[in-house]
Amino acid sequence: MQSKRSGEWVRPLRSALAIVGALLLVAFCMPPLSTWARRYEFVEATQFCVFAFWTPFLIMIAAPWDRLGMTSHETYAVTEDGERVSPVKLRWLDRCQLRRTSRGGQSRAILGGVLFACLTIFWRMAPLVDGLVHHPWFVALEAASLVGLGVILFSDLVESPPLRPRAPRPVRIGIAAVIMWSVWVVAYLYGMSHPSWYQAFHHFAGRGISESADQQLSAVVVWATSAAIFIPIVFWNLARWFQSEEDPSDELYRLVREERTRGFFGTREY
């Protein structure tokens, strides 16, 4: 009875999270927020955080795939001979999860984390941010690349049924921490730089926010957002890892042994 009651509020909550993620994406692609993002550095930083973190994270934890008709939402089951009996008809995400299960996930998760970290740094570079200010059509490219790769990244960090991470929890913890730290470092550098990295934003004395305040606010927005997203992922996986039946020390030793025998990305070293 208790599990049934919990399921009654989990489904509406997930629907709400998916709607919030989609609305944030649309809101920051349209005026007035898109206009303010070309005028104020901290609004542009908020726009970046929505594209890179909030929208893909909220969509993945909302798991709206069955409502979109992308999964059968049936429990996977096979006979003793290995013949599949459920779901009766596989849909796109069901087949995707089966491929993920058969191939493992450590190398894919690490590669996705590296690519995502590089992409976030790429879109914070001065020529790209200045380009976003002068060429509004850049925003669509930024949103598509960050949301797309962000969804792939978070599919290896959080559960989004039927998609489940295949990488060991220590690997997920490391990926989340490294991405968060890389974002913090870049935000610190441009938040404390004099003059500003981004010359496309113009500030006038006595009118609106000052240049230094705009820089520091943008850094705070990026720091706070990345912390709000990745710190819970780190501690959730850490807590579940410690609660698992397998000794955490033994699992770390096993990962090290696999890395030495198979190579960092799962290829045998000679």
C-alpha positions in Angstrom: 0.0 0.0 0.0 2.8 2.4 0.9 4.7 1.8 -2.4 1.4 2.3 -4.3 0.9 5.7 -2.6 4.4 6.7 -3.3 4.0 5.9 -7.0 0.9 8.1 -7.2 2.9 11.2 -6.5 6.1 10.2 -8.2 4.5 10.1 -11.7 3.0 13.6 -11.5 6.2 15.0 -10.1 8.2 13.5 -13.0 5.7 15.0 -15.4 6.2 18.4 -13.7 10.0 18.2 -13.9 9.8 17.4 -17.6 7.5 20.4 -18.2 9.8 22.7 -16.2 12.9 21.5 -18.2 11.1 22.1 -21.5 9.7 25.5 -20.4 13.1 26.7 -19.3 14.6 25.8 -22.7 11.9 27.6 -24.6 11.9 30.6 -22.3 15.6 31.3 -22.7 15.4 30.9 -26.5 12.7 33.6 -26.8 12.4 37.3 -25.8 12.6 38.8 -23.3 15.2 36.4 -21.8 17.1 35.9 -25.0 17.3 39.7 -25.5 18.5 40.2 -21.9 21.1 37.4 -22.5 22.7 39.6 -25.2 22.7 42.6 -22.9 23.8 41.2 -19.5 26.6 38.7 -18.9 24.9 37.0 -15.9 21.7 36.4 -17.9 23.8 34.8 -20.7 25.5 32.6 -18.1 22.1 31.6 -16.8 21.0 30.7 -20.3 24.2 28.6 -20.7 23.4 26.8 -17.4 19.8 26.0 -18.6 21.1 24.6 -21.9 24.0 22.6 -20.4 22.6 21.5 -17.0 19.0 22.2 -16.0 17.1 21.1 -19.1 19.0 17.8 -19.8 19.1 16.9 -16.0 15.4 17.6 -15.5 14.4 15.7 -18.6 16.5 12.7 -17.6 15.2 12.4 -14.0 11.7 13.0 -15.3 12.0 10.0 -17.7 9.0 11.0 -19.9 9.8 8.3 -22.4 6.7 6.2 -22.0 4.4 9.2 -22.3 6.3 10.1 -25.6 5.8 6.6 -26.9 9.6 5.9 -26.9 9.4 2.9 -24.6 7.0 0.1 -23.8 7.4 0.6 -20.0 7.3 -3.1 -19.5 9.7 -5.1 -17.3 12.3 -6.9 -19.3 12.1 -10.7 -18.8 13.6 -13.8 -20.5 13.1 -17.5 -20.3 15.7 -20.0 -19.1 16.8 -20.4 -22.7 17.4 -16.7 -23.0 14.3 -16.0 -25.1 12.7 -12.6 -24.5 9.1 -12.8 -23.3 8.7 -9.2 -22.1 8.3 -6.6 -23.5 6.4 -8.1 -26.4 7.3 -5.3 -28.8 10.5 -3.4 -28.3 10.5 0.3 -28.9 13.5 2.6 -29.7 14.6 3.2 -26.1 14.1 -0.5 -25.2 16.5 -1.5 -27.9 18.9 1.3 -26.9 19.0 0.0 -23.3 19.6 -3.6 -24.5 22.6 -2.5 -26.6 23.9 -0.5 -23.6 23.5 -3.5 -21.3 25.3 -5.9 -23.7 28.3 -3.5 -24.3 28.9 -2.2 -20.8 29.2 1.4 -20.0 32.4 2.6 -18.4 34.2 3.7 -21.6 31.1 5.3 -22.9 30.5 7.2 -19.7 34.1 8.5 -19.5 34.1 9.5 -23.2 30.8 11.3 -22.7 32.1 13.1 -19.7 35.2 14.2 -21.5 33.3 15.5 -24.5 30.8 17.3 -22.3 33.5 19.0 -20.3 35.2 20.1 -23.5 31.9 21.4 -25.0 31.1 23.4 -21.9 34.6 25.0 -22.0 34.1 25.6 -25.7 30.9 27.6 -25.3 32.4 29.7 -22.5 35.3 30.9 -24.7 35.3 34.6 -25.4 34.9 34.4 -29.2 31.9 32.1 -28.9 30.1 34.2 -26.2 30.7 37.4 -28.2 29.3 35.5 -31.2 26.2 34.7 -29.3 25.7 38.3 -28.5 26.2 39.5 -32.1 24.6 36.5 -33.9 21.4 35.4 -32.1 21.1 32.3 -34.4 24.1 30.9 -32.5 21.8 30.3 -29.6 20.0 27.5 -31.4 23.4 25.8 -32.1 24.5 26.2 -28.5 21.2 24.8 -27.2 21.1 21.8 -29.6 24.7 20.8 -28.8 24.6 21.3 -25.0 21.1 19.7 -24.5 21.9 16.8 -26.8 25.2 15.9 -25.3 23.9 16.7 -21.8 21.1 14.1 -22.2 23.7 11.5 -23.3 25.9 12.4 -20.3 23.1 12.3 -17.7 21.9 9.0 -19.1 25.2 7.6 -17.7 24.9 9.4 -14.4 21.3 9.1 -13.3 18.5 6.5 -13.8 15.9 7.4 -16.4 13.9 4.2 -16.9 14.3 2.3 -19.1 17.8 3.8 -19.4 20.1 2.9 -16.5 23.7 3.8 -16.0 26.1 0.9 -16.7 29.3 2.5 -15.4 30.3 1.6 -11.8 29.4 4.2 -9.2 33.0 5.3 -8.5 33.3 6.2 -12.2 30.0 8.1 -12.1 31.3 10.0 -9.0 34.6 10.8 -10.7 32.9 12.1 -13.9 30.4 14.3 -12.1 33.2 15.8 -9.9 35.6 16.4 -12.8 32.9 18.2 -14.9 31.9 20.3 -11.9 35.5 21.3 -11.1 36.2 22.2 -14.8 33.2 24.4 -14.9 34.2 26.0 -11.6 37.7 26.7 -12.8 36.5 28.4 -16.0 33.9 30.4 -14.2 36.5 31.6 -11.7 38.9 32.7 -14.4 36.4 34.8 -16.3 34.6 36.0 -13.2 37.8 37.4 -11.7 39.5 38.6 -14.9 40.2 42.3 -15.6 39.2 43.4 -18.1 36.3 41.1 -18.9 36.8 38.2 -21.3 33.6 39.1 -23.1 33.9 42.5 -24.9 30.4 42.2 -26.5 28.7 43.3 -23.3 28.7 47.1 -22.8 28.3 48.7 -19.4 27.9 52.4 -18.7 28.5 54.2 -15.4 25.3 55.1 -13.6 23.2 52.9 -15.9 22.3 49.4 -14.9 24.7 46.9 -13.5 28.5 47.5 -13.4 31.0 45.4 -15.4 32.6 43.8 -12.4 29.3 43.0 -10.7 28.0 41.5 -14.0 31.1 39.3 -14.2 30.9 38.1 -10.6 27.2 37.4 -10.8 27.8 35.3 -13.9 30.5 33.3 -12.1 28.2 32.8 -9.1 25.4 31.6 -11.3 27.6 29.0 -13.0 29.1 27.9 -9.7 25.8 27.5 -7.9 24.1 25.7 -10.8 26.9 23.2 -11.4 27.0 22.5 -7.6 23.2 22.1 -7.4 23.3 19.5 -10.2 26.5 17.5 -9.6 26.9 17.5 -5.8 23.7 15.5 -5.3 24.8 13.1 -8.0 28.1 12.6 -6.3 26.6 12.1 -2.8 23.7 9.9 -4.0 26.1 7.5 -5.8 28.5 7.6 -2.9 25.7 6.7 -0.4 24.4 3.9 -2.7 27.9 2.6 -3.2 28.5 2.4 0.6 25.1 0.7 1.0 25.8 -2.0 -1.6 26.7 -5.5 -0.6 30.1 -5.3 -2.3 32.9 -3.8 -0.3 33.7 -0.4 -1.8 37.5 -1.1 -1.4 37.1 -4.3 -3.3 35.3 -2.6 -6.0 38.0 0.1 -6.4 40.6 -2.6 -6.5 38.6 -4.5 -9.2 38.3 -1.3 -11.3 42.1 -0.7 -11.0 42.8 -4.3 -12.1 40.4 -4.0 -15.1 42.1 -0.7 -16.1 45.5 -2.3 -16.0 44.5 -5.4 -18.1 42.0 -3.8 -20.5 43.2 -0.3 -20.8 41.6 2.9 -19.8 38.9 2.8 -22.4 38.4 -1.0 -22.3 40.9 -2.0 -25.0 43.6 -4.5 -24.2 47.1 -3.1 -23.8 50.1 -5.0 -25.3 
